[in-house]
Amino acid sequence: MKTHLSSRYKTYALIVLTCTYMVSFLDRIMIGILLQPIKEDLQLSDTQLGFLTGIAFAVFYATLGIPMARWADKGNRVTIASLAIGAWGVMMLMTGFVTSFFQLLVVRIGAAVGEAGIFPPSFSLLSDYFSGKEQNKAFSIFMLGLSICLVIGYLIAGWVNQYYGWRMAFIVVAIPGFMLSLLIKLTLREPRKEIDNTNTPKEVAPPLRETFRHLWGIPTYRNIVMAYSMVNFVSIGVLQWCGAFFIRNYGMETAELGLWFGILGGGAGIGGTLMGGYIFDRFFTGNYHGFLRFTAIGVCMLFPCMAIMVWVPHKMISLMMLMPIIALGLFIYGPITALWQYLIHGRIRAVSQAITALVLNLIGMGLGPQAVGILSDYFNPTMGVSALSLAMVIATSAAFGAAFFFWRASNSVDADMASAMKNNKLYEAVGTDQPAEASSSASIILRGEGT
């Protein structure tokens, strides 16, 4: 389903949706720096911090993503996105007034509910606003919002906390949430309204059980989801503790920490995303088998990078190691997103994204922070401040599991892509629902195509 919209309007819609996605991630980025101030203020253990930032948030965010996506596949996506970012803003505002572990737990769950309703409708709307290479470029810009969010989130958290406290940092980010909620509702269009006014048959999403069965029947999909879950376990779950690590081990102030994290983390995020697309197009175009094996080898480097970061006795070297860790976690996103687009039909796109997010977030976002928190508390009586360092290194061993599943995916990817192209049920609207080429969208920006 494509609509006839002006280039100016599509650019505006892309900016609004990218900003919405970026803003909705701010709390997750900020809390990485604010864990230690929150711990000291509310007298929490590392296990409690891991629960707040991990399982408590991820369970609701991931599980609600599926019904939100089903709603996005059938309902008014503009309204859903507007309500979701507005609800997120309310939770950020309430975070500024919590005084206990239970209160913070409630607002983190509420934030998860709001965030769960943002990505599925936004991703689905972009699929209808753009087509072909336009779609590829739009997705790349949309996903770069996360890397930009690293810069903004770290800077806000660090500086606002240092001068006004951690509660004010959350209150500040609530403001753009409310503004974007209004912008989305008042200025974006729902393409389905145009279809409803014509005689064009509506696309009907298949039953959820059929969607699960279809996705599970794709070996490449299964293995990549498991692999990326373990990458997220490190790049999201373990890195969540980096702020606390630098405060405990080097006595850094949050303003200084926010500046370094913003510069290094944001630069590595943007660079990693773009370079991943460039590497794929330069060396692996049409060769996902080779790229997945290259990726399997690359993610193994997360372990030595993390070990150097936490055990090298020099603050600047330790800070610099953030760059390869973050870049390694993001460089595969563009090519893998393009691969998913080819393996999954447009009718189940939003639901499939939610199912994928369910697994990725439960393992990466949920278990990652919790595992580090539990290990840190376990080692603390004998190791003191070094307990967190050891916990982070042990948890990073999940990178080897990611390598195993990426390698397994490489064995089936050629057959699965060939099957997808021949399957009329999967591609009943070839040329309208699917991207024009199996290429990383991020590389289009790097090469200047489509501009």
Helices and strands as residue ranges (DSSP letters): H 7-24, H 26-42, H 46-53, H 55-74, H 77-95, H 101-116, H 119-129, H 132-164, H 166-187, H 191-196, H 208-216, H 219-232, I 233-238, G 239-241, H 242-250, H 254-260, I 261-265, H 266-283, H 288-299, H 302-311, H 315-320, H 322-330, H 333-343, G 346-348, H 349-360, I 361-367, H 368-383, H 386-396, H 398-422, H 442-447
